[in-house]
Structure formats: C-alpha cells, structure tokens
Amino acid sequence: MQQARDFGAESAALDAVLDRLDPGDWHRPTLFKSWTPEDILIHLHFWNRAQDLALTDPARFETEMAPMRAALEAGRGRLHEAEVVRERGPVLRAAWAAYAAEMARRWAAVDPRRRVPWIGPEMSARSAMSARQMETWAHGLAIWDMLGLTREEDDRIGNIVHLGVAAFGWSFAVQGLAAPPHLPRLELTAPSGALWTYGEAGCPDRIAGPAADFCKVVTQTRNVADTALHVTGPVATAWMAQAQCFAGPREAPPAPGARGPEARAREA
C-alpha cells in the first residue's frame, strides 16, 4: 500500500526537522492554537497508536477508545492524550518516530480495501493511512513555521489532495449546509510540476494553483487569502472559506495572516 509508505516518509520528514529544535523549543508555542512541538507529538503518537490498534486488535481498540470518546464529549480530548502518552521531549520524539516507522512498514502489506474501525465511521486501510499522513503533514507544518523554515514538498501530498476533494460535501455538512450539486474544477500543480485535475473542465467554479496550498486550506493550516490559489465562482469561494478535510466538529480556518513564517516574524 503506497499510502502507508507515504505516511512513513511524511513521519521521517518531520523527524528530520526536529533536529533543528533547541531544548527549550519543546515547550515553545507554535502558531497553531499555541500547541507546542511536544503537544503535537503527543497528539500524533496517540492517534497513530490508536489507528494501528484498530487494525491489529479491533476489540481492544474499542475498549481503549471508550474513555477517549467520553473525554472528547467533555472537551478533555487533549488532556486524555497527555495522560495516555507519558513520554516527553526527546524521549517522546524517539518513541513516536520508531513507532511510526514500524507502523508504516506493517501497514504497507495490508490490503488497501480492508475495512478498519475508527472513532468515527469505519474506513478503508488506504483512507486510514492517508489520514495519518494528513495529520502528520498538517500538524508538522506548525513546527516548520515556528522555525521559520519552508518545507520542501513531495508528490505524496496527492493523498491529502484526494482527502480534501473527498471531503467536499463534508465541508458543507459540518456547517449545517447542503452540499452544492457539483465539485468545482481543480487544476493543481504538484510539487513535481505535474498537473492534477478534478471536476468537469467547463465548470464555472474553479480553483487553480499549487497543490500544497490547496492542502493547507483543506487542513486549515492557512487561510486561502495567504495562498497562491486562484479561486473563482460562488461554490469554489464558499468551499475554500470553510474547507475541512478532517472529522470532528466544525472548525474555523485561521484568520488571514495568522500563520506562517511571516506571522512568526511579526510576532518576534
């Protein structure tokens, strides 16, 4: 399963940039809701292990997710993550990186169509790995931003583009709105320079530009105004204003200018 290998590569890329952290940076707030690098790795490690358990021991997965479901309903999800994941700092980094690498190797041999349970609706193994890559990519970006670095993207973000497109209807449903009848035309330039297209060529609603910028919008790591995307038409405009490719309650995208190296520079 290529998506598992892509998850492994995404995790390795994040692990490499962690070499740039100074000891005090583990508790330094990023521009993503003031989460620290330590917070980010706690979150990623908890949900990596949960997803892996859904494959290897579904019954135990259901047992261990019961307290998380209760915590989420009580608004204590992050506190529960921190109670379960006890490692911190460089020890946490080592545990997360080793687990992600081993998990990626194991999932690479799984039938992509295999159904696995989740805290929400069950999904295919392929979608599960794409979601783990998406989480790693999106949360990891906050660390690149904190360090004032620009991440070198790879065509493996095509999995995240696909998740974003698949969540077109969800982006409206989570707002309590009916999904528009048609998907806007997407013409996205991959990191390699390839052109990725979705939707009908003659559609009046159109989104064009870097695929990485589309990923930033659907993962809500950037406001569309802070990207090089060209958005035309009411449906495309509405989608990019509220896009959300992840599950859970509706979340508001960051305000224009709120995230990125430039925002960090202004803050300094």
C-alpha positions in Angstrom: 0.0 0.0 0.0 1.7 3.2 -1.2 -0.2 5.3 1.3 1.5 3.5 4.1 4.9 4.2 2.6 3.9 7.9 2.1 2.9 8.1 5.8 6.3 6.7 6.7 8.0 9.2 4.5 6.0 12.1 6.0 6.8 11.0 9.5 10.5 10.7 8.6 10.5 14.3 7.1 9.0 15.6 10.4 11.5 13.7 12.4 14.4 15.2 10.4 13.2 18.8 11.1 13.0 18.1 14.8 16.8 18.0 14.7 16.6 21.8 14.5 14.8 22.2 17.8 16.8 23.6 20.8 16.0 22.1 24.2 13.6 24.9 25.1 11.7 24.7 21.8 9.8 21.6 23.0 7.6 23.9 25.1 7.6 26.9 22.7 4.1 27.7 21.4 3.5 27.4 17.7 1.0 29.5 15.8 -1.3 26.5 15.6 -3.6 27.2 18.7 -0.4 27.7 20.7 0.4 24.0 20.6 4.0 23.2 21.4 6.1 20.7 19.5 5.6 18.4 22.4 1.8 18.8 22.2 2.0 18.0 18.5 4.0 14.8 19.0 1.7 13.6 21.9 -1.3 14.1 19.6 0.3 12.3 16.6 1.7 9.4 18.8 -1.7 8.8 20.5 -3.6 8.7 17.3 -1.0 6.7 15.4 -1.2 4.0 18.1 -5.0 4.1 18.1 -5.1 3.6 14.3 -2.6 0.8 14.5 -4.7 -0.9 17.2 -7.8 -0.7 15.1 -6.0 -2.9 12.6 -4.2 -5.3 14.9 -6.8 -5.7 17.7 -10.2 -4.2 17.0 -11.8 -5.4 20.2 -9.0 -3.8 22.3 -9.3 -0.6 20.2 -13.0 -0.3 21.1 -12.2 -0.8 24.8 -9.4 1.8 24.8 -11.4 4.3 22.8 -14.3 4.4 25.2 -12.5 6.8 27.6 -11.4 8.9 24.7 -14.9 9.2 23.4 -16.0 10.4 26.9 -13.1 12.8 27.1 -14.0 14.3 23.7 -17.6 14.8 24.7 -16.4 16.6 27.9 -13.9 18.7 25.9 -10.9 16.9 27.5 -9.5 15.1 24.5 -6.1 16.7 24.6 -5.8 16.1 28.4 -6.6 12.4 27.8 -4.0 12.2 25.1 -1.4 13.6 27.5 -2.5 11.2 30.3 -2.1 8.1 28.0 1.2 9.2 26.2 3.6 9.7 29.1 6.8 10.3 27.2 8.1 13.9 26.8 10.7 15.8 24.9 13.4 13.8 23.1 12.2 10.6 24.6 8.7 11.2 23.1 10.3 12.0 19.8 12.2 8.7 19.7 9.1 6.7 20.7 6.9 8.4 18.1 9.4 8.1 15.3 10.2 4.5 15.9 6.5 3.6 16.2 5.5 5.5 13.0 8.3 3.8 11.0 7.4 0.3 12.2 3.7 1.0 11.7 4.3 2.2 8.1 6.2 -1.0 7.3 3.5 -3.2 8.7 0.6 -1.3 7.0 2.4 -1.4 3.6 1.5 -5.1 3.4 -2.2 -4.6 4.2 -4.9 -4.8 1.5 -5.8 -1.1 0.9 -9.5 -2.1 0.7 -9.6 -3.7 4.1 -12.1 -2.0 6.4 -10.9 -0.9 9.8 -12.9 0.6 12.7 -12.3 4.2 13.9 -13.6 6.6 16.5 -16.0 7.8 13.7 -17.3 5.7 10.8 -15.1 2.8 9.8 -12.9 3.3 6.7 -10.6 1.6 4.3 -7.0 0.9 5.3 -6.0 3.2 2.4 -8.0 6.1 3.8 -6.7 5.4 7.3 -3.1 5.8 6.1 -3.9 8.9 4.1 -5.5 10.4 7.2 -2.4 9.6 9.3 -0.2 11.2 6.6 -2.5 14.2 6.5 -2.4 14.7 10.3 1.4 14.4 10.3 1.8 16.8 7.4 -0.7 19.4 8.8 0.5 19.4 12.4 4.1 19.2 11.4 3.8 22.4 9.3 3.4 24.3 12.6 6.9 23.3 13.6 8.4 24.3 10.2 6.6 27.7 10.7 7.9 28.1 14.2 11.4 27.6 13.0 11.0 30.0 10.1 11.6 27.2 7.6 9.9 26.4 4.2 9.1 22.8 3.9 10.2 21.0 0.6 7.1 19.3 -0.6 6.8 16.0 -2.3 4.1 14.5 -4.7 3.0 12.2 -1.8 0.7 15.2 -0.8 -1.5 13.9 -3.6 -3.1 11.7 -0.9 -4.0 14.8 1.0 -5.4 16.5 -2.1 -7.6 13.4 -2.6 -8.8 13.6 1.0 -9.6 17.3 0.5 -11.6 16.6 -2.6 -13.4 13.6 -0.9 -14.4 15.9 2.0 -16.1 18.5 -0.4 -19.6 17.6 0.8 -18.4 17.2 4.4 -17.1 20.8 4.4 -20.6 22.0 3.9 -22.4 19.3 6.0 -20.3 20.1 9.1 -21.5 23.7 8.8 -25.1 22.5 8.7 -25.4 23.3 4.9 -26.4 21.2 2.0 -23.6 20.3 -0.4 -23.6 22.1 -3.7 -24.6 19.9 -6.7 -21.2 20.0 -8.4 -17.5 19.9 -7.5 -15.5 22.9 -8.7 -12.9 22.4 -11.3 -9.5 21.8 -9.7 -6.3 22.4 -11.6 -3.5 21.9 -9.1 0.3 21.9 -9.8 2.0 19.1 -7.9 5.5 19.7 -6.3 7.0 17.8 -9.3 5.3 20.1 -11.8 2.6 17.6 -12.8 -1.0 18.9 -13.2 -3.6 17.3 -11.0 -7.2 17.9 -12.1 -10.6 17.1 -10.6 -14.1 18.1 -11.7 -15.5 19.0 -15.1 -13.4 21.2 -17.3 -16.2 23.5 -18.2 -17.3 24.1 -14.6 -17.7 27.9 -13.8 -16.3 27.3 -10.3 -12.6 26.9 -10.5 -9.6 26.5 -8.1 -6.1 26.7 -9.6 -2.6 26.9 -8.1 -0.1 24.9 -6.1 -1.4 21.6 -4.8 0.4 22.3 -1.5 -1.6 25.4 -1.0 -4.8 23.5 -1.6 -3.7 21.1 1.1 -3.0 23.9 3.5 -6.5 25.3 3.0 -8.4 22.0 3.4 -6.3 21.1 6.5 -6.9 24.6 7.9 -3.3 25.4 8.3 -3.6 28.6 6.2 -6.3 31.0 5.2 -6.9 30.9 1.5 -6.0 34.5 1.3 -2.4 33.6 2.3 -2.0 31.2 -0.6 -1.4 31.4 -4.3 -4.7 29.7 -5.1 -6.9 31.4 -7.7 -10.5 30.9 -6.7 -13.4 31.8 -8.9 -17.2 31.2 -8.6 -19.5 31.1 -5.6 -19.2 27.4 -4.9 -15.4 27.4 -5.0 -15.3 30.6 -2.9 -17.6 29.1 -0.3 -15.7 25.8 -0.2 -12.3 27.4 0.3 -13.7 29.7 3.0 -14.7 26.7 5.2 -12.9 23.6 3.8 -12.3 20.9 6.4 -10.9 17.5 5.4 -10.8 16.1 9.0 -13.5 14.7 11.1 -15.0 16.1 14.3 -17.0 19.3 14.9 -16.7 22.3 12.6 -13.5 24.3 12.9 -12.9 27.8 11.7 -9.9 28.4 9.4 -7.2 30.7 10.7 -7.6 34.4 10.0 -5.7 35.9 7.1 -2.0 36.4 8.1 -2.3 34.4 11.3 0.0 31.6 10.4 3.3 31.0 8.6 6.9 32.2 8.9 5.8 35.8 8.2 3.4 35.7 11.1 6.1 34.4 13.4 8.4 37.1 12.2 5.8 39.8 13.1 5.3 38.2 16.5 9.0 38.3 17.2 
